[in-house]
Amino acid sequence: MSLLQSFCPATGELVWEGQVADRPAVLAKLALAREAFDSWSQTALSDRIDYVERYRQALVARTDQLAAAIGRETGKPL
């Protein structure tokens, strides 16, 4: 696997890096997602809404961190 890096265009600072998935890794994750879909599709709508709402709350709790990360990656001030 190769390395993917993101640099702040304003400073050249490394913002993050990670591995690029190869075709077998992507296909393996797709297979897992297909398996998970069966149980997810049987989950009650109210439970799905609860999961999405908890995710929204987690994002809101990290708004400042997310904004700072986006600013660094795009090279723009907040």
DARA-V542913 format. One record per backbone hydrogen bond with DSSP energy under -1.0 kcal/mol. NH is the residue of the N-H (numbers start at 0). CO is the residue of the C=O. E is the energy in kcal/mol with one decimal. If there is no record, write none. Layout:
nh=[NH	NH]
co=[CO	CO]
e=[E	E]
This chain:
nh=[3	5	7	11	14	15	17	19	25	26	27	28	29	30	31	32	33	34	35	36	39	40	42	47	48	49	50	51	52	53	54	55	56	57	58	59	60	62	65	66	67	68	69	70	71	72	73	74	75]
co=[17	15	12	7	5	5	3	1	21	22	23	24	25	26	27	28	29	30	31	32	35	36	39	43	44	45	46	47	48	49	50	51	52	53	54	55	56	59	61	62	63	64	65	66	67	68	69	70	70]
e=[-3.7	-2.6	-3.0	-3.0	-3.2	-1.3	-2.5	-3.2	-2.3	-2.7	-2.1	-2.0	-2.4	-2.0	-1.9	-2.3	-2.4	-2.1	-2.4	-1.8	-2.4	-3.1	-1.3	-2.2	-2.7	-1.8	-2.3	-2.4	-2.6	-2.4	-2.0	-2.5	-2.4	-2.0	-2.2	-2.7	-2.3	-1.5	-2.9	-2.7	-2.3	-2.3	-2.5	-2.5	-2.4	-2.4	-2.1	-1.3	-1.5]
